[in-house]
Amino acid sequence: MAESKRMGEWAFIIGILVAVVIGLFSSRLNQDLQGWLVLVLVVLGLIVGLLNVSDKESTPFLVAAAALLLTGTAGDTLAIIPTIGPYLSGLVSAIAVFVTPAAIVVALKSIRSLARD
């Protein structure tokens, strides 16, 4: 159990780092590499959702994930900020890509838990 928790923690750290790389360097990455990095984000998000979030942490995680996903919708608005806008927009979008699969997994686990009770 402790080893799976550690794997989930590493998946979270790596996911955030990959999201930062995509967000800051997306204009310099070719389409194929960017596609693979997005796939890595999705897989890491699934791992985080499966291994990192306990039943007790589900509600706070889902609230935080909803806030992040709503922030992700502001990407177009952030993009118009001079100089740093495109980077902020890319970063927020990449974090949303990372959080979405984790939120789906945690939401499904919560629904299953509610159905059992």
C-alpha positions in Angstrom: 0.0 0.0 0.0 2.8 2.4 0.9 4.6 1.7 -2.4 1.5 2.4 -4.4 1.0 5.7 -2.5 4.6 6.6 -3.3 4.1 5.8 -7.0 1.0 8.0 -7.0 3.0 10.9 -5.4 5.7 10.5 -8.1 3.0 10.4 -10.8 1.7 13.7 -9.4 5.1 15.4 -9.4 6.0 14.2 -12.9 2.6 15.2 -14.2 3.0 18.7 -12.9 6.5 19.0 -14.4 5.2 17.7 -17.8 2.3 20.1 -17.7 4.8 23.0 -17.0 7.0 21.8 -20.0 4.0 21.7 -22.3 2.7 25.0 -21.0 5.9 26.9 -21.3 7.3 25.3 -24.5 4.3 24.2 -26.5 5.0 26.7 -29.3 8.5 25.1 -29.6 7.4 21.5 -29.5 6.5 19.6 -32.7 3.0 18.2 -32.9 4.1 14.5 -32.4 6.1 15.3 -29.3 3.3 17.5 -27.9 0.8 14.7 -28.6 2.9 12.1 -26.7 3.4 14.5 -23.8 -0.4 15.0 -23.6 -0.8 11.2 -23.6 1.7 11.0 -20.7 -0.3 13.6 -18.8 -3.5 11.6 -19.3 -1.9 8.4 -18.1 -0.3 10.1 -15.1 -3.6 11.7 -14.2 -5.2 8.2 -14.2 -2.5 6.9 -11.9 -3.0 9.8 -9.6 -6.7 9.3 -9.5 -6.3 5.6 -8.8 -3.5 5.7 -6.3 -3.4 9.1 -4.6 -6.9 10.0 -3.5 -8.5 8.1 -0.7 -12.3 8.0 -0.1 -11.9 10.6 2.7 -10.1 12.9 0.3 -12.5 12.5 -2.6 -14.7 15.5 -1.9 -11.9 18.1 -1.4 -10.1 16.7 -4.4 -13.1 17.0 -6.6 -13.8 20.5 -5.5 -10.2 21.5 -6.2 -10.3 19.7 -9.6 -13.5 21.5 -10.5 -11.9 24.8 -9.6 -8.8 24.0 -11.8 -11.0 22.8 -14.7 -13.0 26.0 -14.5 -9.8 28.0 -14.5 -8.8 26.0 -17.6 -11.7 27.6 -19.5 -10.1 31.0 -19.0 -7.2 30.0 -21.3 -8.3 32.1 -24.2 -8.7 35.1 -22.0 -5.2 34.6 -20.4 -3.7 34.3 -23.9 -4.3 38.0 -24.6 -2.1 39.2 -21.7 1.0 40.7 -23.4 4.2 38.6 -23.4 3.3 36.0 -20.8 -0.3 35.3 -21.8 0.3 32.4 -24.2 2.5 30.7 -21.6 -0.1 31.1 -18.9 -2.8 29.8 -21.2 -0.7 26.8 -22.2 0.1 26.1 -18.6 -3.5 26.2 -17.4 -4.6 24.1 -20.3 -1.9 21.5 -19.6 -2.8 21.3 -15.9 -6.4 20.8 -16.8 -5.5 17.9 -19.1 -3.6 16.3 -16.2 -6.4 16.9 -13.6 -9.3 15.7 -15.8 -8.6 12.0 -15.9 -7.8 12.0 -12.1 -11.1 13.8 -11.4 -13.0 11.3 -13.6 -11.4 8.3 -11.7 -12.1 9.8 -8.3 -15.7 10.7 -9.2 -16.3 7.2 -10.4 -14.8 5.8 -7.2 -17.0 8.1 -5.2 -20.1 7.0 -7.1 -19.2 3.4 -6.6 -18.7 4.0 -2.9 -22.1 5.7 -2.6 -23.8 2.9 -4.5 -22.4 0.3 -2.1 -23.7 2.2 0.9 
